[in-house]
């Protein structure tokens, strides 16, 4: 099996092990309110999300890896800054 196929398959399995978090779970993970995540989406900022249903009021989900990446980007190292 090619390396690209192995990586793709690994990502597919990872999503089965870690299904998308809903807004409440994502907000709790980041230590924010659900309203903050909603506001950020409308302002096109904050962590990446996925649309689980169509329309402006459609359900959204957050992948754990995206939330972890967002948290890492927010990290400030006082030794460097």
Secondary structure, 3 states (H helix, E strand, C coil): CCHHHHHHHHHHHHHHHCCCECHHHHHHHHCCCHHHHHHHHHCCCCCCCEECCCCCCCCEEECHHHHHHHHHHCCCCCCCC
